[in-house]
């Protein structure tokens, strides 16, 4: 495990150094911040327009997810570039917040499943900056969370299996595909430079 962490540190630092050597580190921070803040804005709009959770515990979950997204977005906007541990914590918290806010919202079920596309945004960051085990954790968590939501809307919300599958499959393919394509492109670029 120590070698895996050391390898992750080296890969992450290489990615960060590359961003700043190309003078796009600030732009990348703003893109991540805006993606994160967009998640918070979506939850804010859900609550404002009557699609928020309707019972106390889900309401608390939805508000907590929204506040976490605003805090993380502002950190990316105004804070320093995060360390590897901070960046991984951001990804884990963002993934949990996306899942939690999605599952408790009082949206039509088809939209509920479609909101899992936010995992793809986080995955692009993961694919570029993280090494294998962190990448595997993200992909596995997101596929399981999206699959759980797909099954949930079929079993408890009455969505047709085909409709659920039609929304679920491109999201899952994108969650894994974009992340892995970006990860392997970055690995090959890194090998080319070293």
BELKAGI-V375421 format. One line per field, one symbol per residue. phi: phi as a letter, one per 30 degrees, with the letter a starting at -180 (. if undefined). A space follows every 10 residues. Layout:
phi: ???
//
This chain:
phi: .ddddddddd ddddddeded ddibeddded dddddddddd dedddeddci cddcbedddd dddddddddd dddddddcdd dddeddddde dddddddddd dddcdcceed dedddddddd edddddddcc dedddddddd eddddddedd dedddccidd eddddddddd ddddeddddd dddddddddd dddd
//
